[in-house]
């Protein structure tokens, strides 16, 4: 009986790894494999609430529910307090990004999950916020990383080709999402016609 359970568990884990390989672009998987960690951890500082959270969120081939709950909470919509599950691929992308940069610092979070009400408000007041933002589905995050120049953070993110990368130097953050690979920049010198791709 025990052997059957072990075999079943091994099969499920292998399936999860295969699925991750399908879902992630090659550069992200290659970088994740090169790190080959026994554990994956992330640390966040929410710039709006002043909260901090640090935890191992993946170990022994499994995501850890308690850690994921903590991450979902710190990345909640700070305007409404609404919490939504954050896409696990986004967490792995962040983990891979900090590994690529050789950083152990916490990510400073400007925006994680965004409720429809908050996104609508921001969309009305900013040319850089899309009506159908990936933030609405917990698939995007706006960050900076102390100790890493913003342009280097952007370059490293682009090299991973894990999704969208937006560069906002005037606001001091980089947008990451796990949608299709694309890039854009929104600075004061950028034309007002710049498409809303965030």
KEKE-3310 file (N, C-alpha, C; in steps of 0.2 Angstrom, whole numbers, plus 5000, padded with zeros to 4 digits):
npx = (5004:5009:5020:5012:5006:5017:5022:5011:5012:5024:5022:5012:5020:5029:5021:5017:5029:5032:5021:5024:5035:5029:5022:5030:5042:5057:5069:5066:5064:5077:5085:5079:5082:5096:5098:5094:5087:5084:5074:5062:5062:5054:5054:5045:5041:5028:5025:5015:5008:5017:5020:5029:5034:5042:5046:5049:5042:5040:5045:5053:5047:5035:5022:5019:5006:5003:5013:5010:4997:5001:5009:4999:4991:5000:5002:4989:4976:4979:4971:4957:4958:4955:4959:4967:4972:4989:4996:5006:5016:5021:5027:5037:5044:5048:5057:5067:5071:5077:5087:5095:5100:5107:5103:5098:5089:5073:5059:5052:5036:5025:5013:5002:4990:4976:4960:4945:4938:4949:4958:4950:4949:4963:4965:4958:4965:4978:4989:4996:4989:4981:4964:4961:4970:4984:4985:4973:4970:4979:4991:5002:5014:5021:5037:5052:5069:5079:5096:5098:5100:5087:5087:5095:5087:5076:5083:5087:5075:5069:5078:5074:5062:5049:5036:5026:5036:5037:5044:5046:5053:5052:5043:5050:5049:5047:5037:5030:5023:5014:5010:5009:5025:5032:5037:5038:5040:5037:5040:5042:5046:5040:5029:5011:5004:5008:5004:4992:4998:4999)
npy = (4994:5006:5008:5009:5022:5030:5029:5034:5047:5051:5051:5061:5072:5072:5074:5087:5094:5092:5099:5112:5114:5115:5126:5136:5147:5143:5150:5153:5141:5135:5144:5142:5128:5129:5135:5125:5123:5116:5122:5135:5152:5168:5186:5200:5217:5228:5242:5251:5247:5245:5232:5217:5201:5185:5170:5152:5145:5134:5118:5102:5098:5103:5116:5126:5128:5136:5146:5151:5157:5168:5175:5178:5187:5198:5203:5208:5219:5234:5245:5241:5229:5217:5200:5189:5173:5172:5170:5155:5154:5166:5169:5159:5165:5177:5172:5166:5177:5185:5176:5176:5189:5188:5191:5193:5201:5209:5210:5226:5230:5238:5236:5222:5210:5217:5224:5225:5237:5245:5245:5250:5263:5267:5266:5276:5287:5286:5284:5272:5261:5246:5242:5228:5223:5212:5211:5210:5197:5191:5189:5198:5209:5224:5230:5235:5232:5233:5237:5233:5240:5248:5248:5236:5227:5226:5222:5209:5203:5204:5195:5183:5181:5178:5183:5198:5213:5228:5245:5257:5270:5283:5281:5272:5258:5241:5232:5216:5201:5186:5184:5184:5186:5201:5219:5235:5253:5266:5282:5300:5305:5297:5295:5300:5292:5279:5262:5254:5242:5235)
npz = (5000:5004:4995:4983:4986:4987:4974:4967:4972:4967:4953:4952:4955:4945:4935:4938:4936:4923:4918:4922:4914:4902:4903:4906:4897:4888:4892:4906:4912:4910:4917:4930:4932:4932:4944:4953:4966:4982:4989:4987:4989:4994:4997:5002:5002:5006:4999:5001:5012:5022:5026:5028:5021:5022:5016:5013:4999:4991:4992:4992:4980:4980:4981:4995:5005:5016:5016:5003:5005:5014:5005:4995:5003:5006:4994:4991:4985:4990:4991:4993:5000:4996:4992:4981:4974:4969:4954:4952:4943:4942:4954:4953:4943:4948:4958:4950:4944:4954:4957:4946:4946:4957:4970:4987:4992:4997:4987:4983:4983:4972:4966:4967:4966:4959:4961:4951:4954:4958:4947:4937:4942:4942:4928:4923:4927:4922:4909:4907:4912:4908:4903:4904:4913:4918:4931:4937:4937:4946:4940:4938:4943:4950:4953:4962:4966:4979:4979:4966:4951:4942:4928:4926:4932:4923:4911:4915:4917:4905:4898:4903:4897:4901:4901:4900:4901:4908:4908:4920:4923:4928:4938:4946:4945:4939:4928:4929:4921:4918:4905:4887:4880:4879:4878:4885:4887:4898:4900:4904:4892:4883:4870:4871:4864:4867:4868:4879:4888:4899)
capx = (5000:5014:5023:5008:5005:5024:5022:5006:5014:5030:5019:5009:5025:5032:5016:5018:5035:5030:5016:5028:5040:5025:5019:5036:5046:5063:5074:5065:5065:5084:5087:5077:5086:5103:5098:5092:5086:5080:5068:5062:5059:5054:5053:5042:5040:5023:5027:5009:5005:5023:5021:5034:5033:5047:5045:5050:5035:5041:5050:5052:5043:5028:5020:5017:4999:5003:5017:5006:4992:5004:5010:4993:4989:5004:5001:4982:4974:4979:4965:4951:4959:4953:4964:4966:4978:4994:4999:5012:5021:5024:5031:5043:5048:5052:5062:5072:5074:5082:5093:5099:5103:5112:5101:5094:5085:5066:5056:5048:5030:5021:5006:5001:4983:4972:4953:4942:4937:4955:4960:4946:4951:4969:4965:4955:4970:4985:4989:5000:4986:4976:4957:4961:4977:4985:4985:4966:4970:4985:4996:5006:5017:5025:5042:5059:5073:5085:5103:5098:5098:5081:5088:5097:5081:5073:5087:5087:5068:5069:5082:5070:5056:5044:5030:5027:5040:5036:5049:5043:5059:5049:5039:5054:5047:5047:5031:5031:5017:5016:5006:5014:5032:5032:5040:5037:5043:5033:5043:5040:5047:5036:5023:5005:5000:5010:4998:4991:4999:5001)
capy = (5000:5012:5008:5012:5029:5033:5029:5039:5054:5053:5052:5067:5077:5072:5078:5094:5097:5092:5105:5118:5115:5117:5133:5141:5148:5140:5154:5153:5134:5134:5147:5138:5122:5130:5136:5119:5124:5111:5126:5142:5157:5175:5191:5206:5223:5231:5250:5255:5245:5244:5225:5212:5194:5181:5163:5147:5144:5128:5113:5095:5097:5105:5123:5126:5132:5142:5152:5154:5161:5174:5179:5181:5192:5204:5206:5210:5226:5238:5250:5238:5224:5211:5195:5184:5169:5175:5164:5152:5155:5173:5168:5156:5170:5182:5168:5165:5184:5187:5171:5178:5195:5186:5195:5190:5207:5208:5214:5231:5229:5244:5234:5215:5209:5223:5223:5228:5244:5249:5245:5255:5270:5269:5266:5283:5292:5284:5281:5266:5255:5243:5240:5221:5221:5205:5212:5208:5190:5189:5187:5203:5213:5230:5229:5237:5227:5237:5234:5231:5246:5247:5245:5230:5223:5226:5218:5202:5201:5203:5189:5177:5180:5174:5186:5205:5217:5236:5249:5264:5273:5289:5279:5268:5251:5237:5228:5209:5197:5179:5184:5183:5189:5208:5224:5242:5258:5272:5288:5306:5307:5293:5298:5299:5286:5272:5258:5252:5235:5232)
capz = (5000:5005:4989:4979:4988:4985:4966:4965:4973:4962:4947:4952:4955:4939:4930:4939:4933:4916:4916:4923:4908:4896:4904:4906:4891:4889:4896:4913:4914:4910:4923:4936:4932:4934:4951:4956:4973:4986:4991:4984:4994:4992:5002:5000:5006:5002:5000:5003:5019:5026:5028:5026:5022:5019:5017:5008:4996:4988:4995:4990:4974:4981:4984:5002:5006:5021:5013:4997:5009:5016:4999:4992:5007:5006:4987:4990:4983:4996:4992:4995:5005:4992:4991:4976:4973:4964:4949:4955:4938:4943:4960:4951:4938:4953:4961:4945:4942:4960:4957:4940:4948:4963:4975:4992:4995:4997:4982:4985:4979:4971:4965:4965:4963:4958:4960:4946:4955:4958:4941:4934:4944:4939:4921:4921:4929:4920:4902:4908:4915:4904:4906:4905:4916:4921:4939:4939:4938:4950:4935:4937:4949:4949:4958:4962:4970:4982:4977:4959:4947:4939:4921:4926:4934:4917:4907:4917:4916:4897:4896:4905:4892:4905:4900:4899:4905:4907:4911:4922:4926:4932:4944:4949:4945:4933:4928:4926:4921:4915:4899:4881:4880:4876:4882:4883:4892:4899:4903:4902:4885:4879:4867:4874:4860:4869:4869:4886:4887:4906)
cpx = (5004:5018:5019:5007:5012:5024:5017:5009:5020:5027:5016:5014:5028:5028:5016:5024:5035:5026:5020:5032:5036:5023:5024:5040:5053:5068:5073:5066:5073:5087:5085:5081:5093:5103:5097:5092:5082:5073:5068:5059:5059:5052:5050:5041:5034:5024:5021:5007:5011:5024:5026:5032:5039:5046:5047:5043:5035:5046:5048:5047:5036:5027:5018:5011:5000:5007:5013:5000:4995:5006:5004:4990:4993:5003:4994:4982:4974:4974:4959:4952:4957:4960:4963:4972:4982:4996:5005:5018:5025:5029:5038:5048:5051:5058:5068:5075:5079:5088:5098:5103:5108:5109:5097:5089:5077:5064:5051:5042:5026:5013:5006:4995:4980:4965:4950:4941:4944:4958:4957:4948:4958:4969:4962:4960:4977:4984:4993:4996:4980:4969:4957:4968:4978:4985:4978:4966:4976:4991:5002:5008:5021:5030:5048:5063:5079:5091:5104:5096:5092:5082:5091:5092:5077:5076:5086:5080:5067:5072:5078:5064:5050:5037:5031:5032:5039:5041:5046:5048:5057:5046:5044:5052:5047:5041:5033:5025:5019:5011:5011:5020:5031:5035:5038:5040:5038:5037:5040:5041:5043:5030:5016:5001:5003:5004:4998:4992:5000:4995)
cpy = (5006:5013:5011:5020:5033:5034:5034:5046:5056:5054:5059:5073:5077:5075:5085:5098:5097:5098:5111:5119:5117:5124:5138:5141:5145:5143:5153:5146:5133:5138:5144:5132:5123:5132:5130:5119:5118:5115:5132:5146:5164:5179:5197:5211:5227:5239:5254:5253:5245:5237:5222:5205:5190:5174:5158:5145:5138:5124:5106:5094:5100:5113:5122:5131:5137:5148:5155:5159:5168:5178:5182:5187:5198:5207:5207:5217:5230:5243:5247:5232:5217:5206:5191:5180:5172:5169:5162:5153:5162:5173:5164:5161:5175:5178:5167:5172:5186:5182:5174:5185:5194:5190:5191:5195:5205:5213:5219:5231:5236:5242:5226:5214:5216:5222:5227:5236:5248:5250:5250:5262:5272:5270:5273:5288:5291:5281:5274:5260:5253:5241:5232:5219:5214:5206:5210:5201:5187:5187:5192:5206:5219:5230:5234:5232:5231:5233:5232:5237:5244:5245:5238:5225:5221:5221:5211:5199:5199:5196:5183:5175:5176:5177:5194:5209:5225:5239:5256:5267:5279:5287:5274:5261:5247:5232:5221:5205:5191:5179:5183:5188:5196:5213:5231:5247:5264:5277:5294:5308:5303:5296:5296:5293:5279:5268:5255:5244:5231:5228)
cpz = (5000:4998:4983:4980:4985:4977:4964:4966:4968:4955:4946:4952:4948:4934:4931:4936:4926:4914:4917:4917:4902:4897:4904:4899:4893:4893:4904:4916:4915:4916:4930:4937:4935:4941:4955:4963:4976:4988:4987:4989:4991:4998:4999:5005:5003:5004:5002:5010:5024:5029:5025:5026:5018:5021:5011:5006:4993:4991:4993:4985:4975:4984:4991:5004:5011:5019:5007:5000:5011:5010:4996:4996:5006:4999:4985:4987:4989:4997:4994:5000:5002:4991:4986:4975:4967:4960:4951:4950:4940:4949:4958:4946:4943:4956:4956:4944:4948:4959:4951:4942:4954:4969:4981:4995:4994:4991:4985:4980:4978:4970:4963:4962:4964:4957:4954:4947:4955:4951:4936:4935:4942:4932:4919:4922:4926:4913:4902:4911:4910:4907:4908:4908:4918:4928:4941:4940:4942:4946:4934:4943:4947:4955:4957:4967:4973:4981:4970:4955:4943:4931:4921:4928:4927:4912:4909:4916:4909:4895:4898:4900:4895:4904:4898:4904:4903:4911:4913:4926:4930:4938:4948:4950:4938:4934:4925:4926:4917:4909:4893:4882:4876:4880:4880:4889:4892:4903:4901:4895:4880:4876:4870:4870:4862:4871:4877:4886:4894:4908)
residu = (UNK:UNK:UNK:UNK:UNK:UNK:UNK:UNK:UNK:UNK:UNK:UNK:UNK:UNK:UNK:UNK:UNK:UNK:UNK:UNK:UNK:UNK:UNK:UNK:UNK:UNK:UNK:UNK:UNK:UNK:UNK:UNK:UNK:UNK:UNK:UNK:UNK:UNK:UNK:UNK:UNK:UNK:UNK:UNK:UNK:UNK:UNK:UNK:UNK:UNK:UNK:UNK:UNK:UNK:UNK:UNK:UNK:UNK:UNK:UNK:UNK:UNK:UNK:UNK:UNK:UNK:UNK:UNK:UNK:UNK:UNK:UNK:UNK:UNK:UNK:UNK:UNK:UNK:UNK:UNK:UNK:UNK:UNK:UNK:UNK:UNK:UNK:UNK:UNK:UNK:UNK:UNK:UNK:UNK:UNK:UNK:UNK:UNK:UNK:UNK:UNK:UNK:UNK:UNK:UNK:UNK:UNK:UNK:UNK:UNK:UNK:UNK:UNK:UNK:UNK:UNK:UNK:UNK:UNK:UNK:UNK:UNK:UNK:UNK:UNK:UNK:UNK:UNK:UNK:UNK:UNK:UNK:UNK:UNK:UNK:UNK:UNK:UNK:UNK:UNK:UNK:UNK:UNK:UNK:UNK:UNK:UNK:UNK:UNK:UNK:UNK:UNK:UNK:UNK:UNK:UNK:UNK:UNK:UNK:UNK:UNK:UNK:UNK:UNK:UNK:UNK:UNK:UNK:UNK:UNK:UNK:UNK:UNK:UNK:UNK:UNK:UNK:UNK:UNK:UNK:UNK:UNK:UNK:UNK:UNK:UNK:UNK:UNK:UNK:UNK:UNK:UNK:UNK:UNK:UNK:UNK:UNK:UNK)
# end
